[in-house]
Amino acid sequence: MQPFIGTRLYSLPEFESNHKGFSGDGQESADHAGKVETSLLWAVQPECVDMSRAPADYRPGEQFAMGEDALLANRRVGERMVADEAAWLGGKARELLEAYDRLKPEHRFTTFAGVEQVWQEVVVPRLPEFMTMQEQWDWQEPLPGDSPWNGNKAVPDNWR
């Protein structure tokens, strides 16, 4: 196989496509089962969100799968966020397709082995640069030493 010269990678954290969120600072888009995720789910699968079941005396950490600001979820904001994300992703797809047409890469993926080769030669060497593989983000508290997520921080040796 030929080397993959000119191969371009594009990874997308959800918050890049919807930086507006609620307050616009991007902080809350990292929530888990909080106002952002609940609002998005409420917009796309409303039958999965029943805010009437949220406890009136909610205390963070005491309910399963309910972020500390879930009570601030808003279906209309979620609908706007979905529309914003779809528009952003459509624009990004057009941009990437235009770049692909300009570059006219000679390689085509026709086999699983070809995809694996790109993974090993192009993606794996760049994994340490991926934001999701970083020690922590500037707004994030450090993980406790006993957190099971600590095992996901480093690029696995067998991927090097």
N, C-alpha and C positions, 0 to 999 in steps of 0.2 A: 504494500500500500504506500501511496505517496504521503509525505508529511502533510499535516493539515495547516499549511501556511495560510494566514488570513482568516482562520477560524475565529468567529466572534462568539462570545458568551454573553448572555444577558440574564441575570437573575433579578427577581423582583420581590422585595419584601412588601407585604400588603400596604403598609403605611406610606410607601413611596407613591402609590397610585391614589392615595386618598389622604393627603397631608392636612386637609381641612378638618377632618374629624369634627369635634365639637368646638373646642377652644382655638384650634388652629396651631397649637404648639407641638402637635405630634406625639406628645407624651402619652395621652390616653389611648392611642391606637395600639399600644402594646398590652392592653388589658386582656384579661382572660375571663370570659363570662361576665364582663362588666358592661358599661353603657355602650361602648362601641360595638363589641361582638353581639350583644343582645339586640341593639338597634338594627344591625345588619341582618341578623337572623329573622327578626320581626318583619323586616321589609321583604325578604325573599321566601320565607316559610312561616307566615303568620300563625299557622296552626300549631307551631312548635313553641310559641311564646304566649304564656298566660300570666300577665303581670298581676292579675287578681290573686294569684297564689303566692305572691311575694309576701313574706312576713312583715307586718307593720313594725315590729320591734327588731328589725334586722340588725345583726351585729356581725361585722366582717369575720369570715373564717368559720362561722357556725353553720352555714348552709352549704350543702354540696353543690358545686358548679354554679356559684353565684358570686361574681366579683363584688368588691366593696362598693362600687358605684353603679351597680346594675339597676338600682331604682331610678336612675337618671336616664335610662334608655328611652328612646323616642322613635316610634315607627316612621314618622315623617322625615326625621333627620336621617334615619337608616335608608329610606328610599332615595333621598338626595345623595347620600354617600354611594349607594349602588350605582346611580346614574353617573356620578362623578367618576367612579372607578371604571365603569364600562367605557365612558368617553376617553379617559386617560389611556386605558389599555388599547382601545382602537387606534388612537393616535400613535402610541408606541409601536404597535404591530405594523402600521403603515410606514413608520420611520425605519424599522428594521427590515421590512421588505424592500424599501427603496435602496437602502444600503446594500442589501444582498444583490439586487439587480445591478448596482454600480460596480460591485466587486467581482461579480461573475465568478464565483468560486468553482474550481474544477472538480472538486470532490462531491460525491453524492453518497448518502447513506443508503446502502442497499442490503446490508446485513447487520445482524446483531454484533458480529465481530468488529465491524467498522465503527459502530457506536461505542463499543468497549474500548477500542483503540483511542478514540477521541477522549473518552473519559480518563484513561490512564495518562495520555500524553498532554492533554490540554487542561482538563478540569482539575485533576488531582494536584498538580503542582501549584494551582492557584487557590486551592481550598483555604489555606491560612489567611488569605486576603478577604474572604467572604465575611460579611458582618456577622452572620449567624455563627461563625466559628471563633469569634473574638472572645476574649476573657470576659468582658462585660461592656455594656454600652455606657456612655457617660451619664445617663439618667438612671441607671439601674444600680440597685444595691448589690453588693457582692453576695454570691451564693454562700450559704452556710457550708462549712466543711463536710457535713454529712449528707448534703443534698444529692439525690440520685442524678440530678442534672449535670453534676460535675463531670461525669463520664462522657458527656457530649461536647465538651469544650475543645478538645484537641482533635486534630486530624488523626484517624486511626493509622497505626504503623503500617498495616497491610495495604493502605492506600497511597503510601509514599513510594 
